[in-house]
Amino acid sequence: MSDAVQPGAAEVRAAADALKGAIDRHLAAIERRAAAPAADAEADAEVFAAFNEMAAAGEAYDELLYDVYDEVTPFEVPETDGGAVYAGPDEPEALSVFIRRDYSVVDPRRLLAQARRVAELDPEAAVADEADVPDAAGRSMPTALGVLFGEFEADEIASRHKEFGLEEGDATLWVTAAEEPAEPGEWLAAPFEAVDPERVICRFDISEAFDGDDVESAP
């Protein structure tokens, strides 16, 4: 490639300016949606489009910065799901909420001790075939986890994770439109089958990759 067509300082500066503009438009879209009196599908779509524009501008700037100066940016824009557009009903009569939270076990002794304490107070909190529930909860990690997650709601585990020797990882919550309320027991055998991206009403991601909370919302 000749020097005439190689990217240079001017291209890097132009990419930086484009990224700054995309950041401003993303923030402006979020502010407009926050000021809306109620849920606004058009505002949600605007935020989602601005997010994708900012991601593309950030990637372009990062590539040019590396090509010209052999430097990289200190942040990473996570990939989106491809920009799927919500195509569900405007007024859904039923919802499905998909939640995933990841944890690392950073203090096994604390986790086992907490599970043993719970099992001593409530022996029925663990699996029924354990001969000595408190003892099993204090020695077996699977049993201990079964005790804790059986005794406490998932939200309480999340808010008290340090007490249980856990460290939070990535988390995501998807709210999707359903055709109609499911029949009791209908989906329990496979609760997390593939979600139709076009029926995702809103999505809330928490990750160190975002350095905070990020929200992807469908129109």
N, C-alpha and C positions, 0 to 999 in steps of 0.2 A: 504494500500500500504506500503510495507516495505521500510526502509531507503535506501536499495540497488538500488531501481528503482526510487526513487524520484529525481526530478531534483535538481541540486545544483549549486554552484558557477561556476563550469567549463562549465555547459550547458549555463548559462547566458552569460558568456564570449564568448563562441562560437557563440551564437546568435547575440551578439553585433558585433563581427567580420564579421559575414555574412551580417549584415545590412550595416556596413561600406563599404564592398565590393559592395553591391547592389547599394548604393548611388554613389560610384565612377563610376560604369558601367552606371548608368542612366545619370550622368553628361557627361561622355565620349560620349555616344550616342547622346545627345543633341548637344554637341560641333561638332561632326562629321556631323550631319545634318545641323548645322548652317554654316559649311564651304563648304557645297555642292554648286555648281554653280547654280543649279536650283532645282525645286521640285523633290524629290527622294523618290519613294514609298518604296524602301527597307529601307532607313534611317528612314522613318516614322514608319515602322513596328518595327524596332529595338528600337526606343524610346518608343513605346507603350509596347513592351515586357519588356523592362527594368523598366518601371513604375510599371507594374504588379509584377515583381520580387521584387522591392523595397517595395511595399505595403505588400506583403506576408512576407518578412523578418522583416519588422517593426512590423507586427502583432505578429509574433512568438516571437520576442524579448520582446514586451510589456507583453505578457502572461507569459513568463518565469520570467521576472523581478518581476511581481506581485506574482507569485507562490512562489518564493524563498525569496524575500526581502519585499514583501507587498508594493511595490512602483510601480508607473506608469510613463509613458513617458509624456512629456509636449506637445505632438503633436498628431494629429489624422489623419490617412490616409483615405481619403474618398473612399467609394466603387466605383468600376468601373462598366461598363455595362456588365461585364462577359467576356470581351476580344473578342468581335465580330470582325471578320476579314472582311475587305472591299472586296466585291465581285462584285462591279459595273464595268463599262467600264473603260479601261485605259485612254481613252480620251473622257470624258463625253461632250456631246453637249448641255446639259441643266443642270441647278443647281437650287436647292431650298435651301433657307437660313432660318433657324428657330432660332428666338431670344427670349429669355425671360430675363427680368430684374425685380427684386423685389425692392420695396421701402417701407420705413416706413414714415408716415406723422408725423414729429416731431414738426412742427410749423404750425398748422392749420390757424392761423391768417395771417401769411405771405402768405400761399397758397391762401387764399381767397382774400387778398388784391391784389396779383399779377393778379389773374384771373379777378377781377373787373377792374383793370387798362387796361388789354388787351381788355376786353369787351367794355370799354368806347371808346377805340381807334377804335375798329372794332366790332360793334354790331352783325355782321353776324358770328362771331367766335363761338357763342353759339347756342344751339338748337333753332329752329325757333319758337316754340310754347311758349316761355317765353315772358310774357307781358313786363317785364322790365329786359332786358338782363343784364346790369351792376349790378343792384340790386340783381338779382338772383345769379349771379356769386359771389357776395360778401357775400352771406348768405348760399348758398347750396353747400356742398362739392361735390356731384356728378356733379352739373352744373359747378363748378369751375374746376374740373378735365377735364370735357369735353371741356371747353374753352382752357385750357392750352395745353392739348394733341392734340387738334384740330388745334391750332395755331402754335405749335412748333414741329419740327421733333423729333423723339425719341432720336436721338443722341444728339440733342441740350438740351433736357431735362436732359439727362445723364450728360452732361458736366456742366450744370448750376443748378443741382438739389438743391443745398443749397439755391439758390435764391428763389426757389419755396417751401421752407419749407420741403424738402424731405431728407431722408437719404438712401444711397444706401445699398442694400442687395446683395444677390447672383445674379449672371448673367451667362448666357451661350449662346453660339452661335454655331449652328451646320450647316455645309455646306454639303449638300447631293447631290448625282448624281441623276438626273431625266431622265426618258426615253426620253422625248422630251418636248419642251416648252408647258406649259399648255395653253389651250384656254382661252380667256378673260372671267373672271367670273366663271371659272370652279370649283375652289376650295374654293371660298370665303365663302360658307355656313359652311364649316368645315376646316378651314385653318391649324389646328394643330392636325390632325389625327396622329396616331402612325407612327413613322419614322422607316423604315427598317434599323436596325443596320448595316447590311451588305452593305448599300449604303452611310454610313456616311464617307465622304472624310476626314474631319478634324473637330475637336471640341475644343472650347476655353472656359474654365470655369474660373470664378472669384469668389472667396469665401474666407471668413475668415478661413474656414477649411483648406485652402491651405496656408494661410498667404502670399498671393500673387496670381499671375496668374499661372494657370496650363493648359497645352495643351495636349489633347489626340488626336492623329492623326491615321487615318487608313492607311494601306499600299496602 
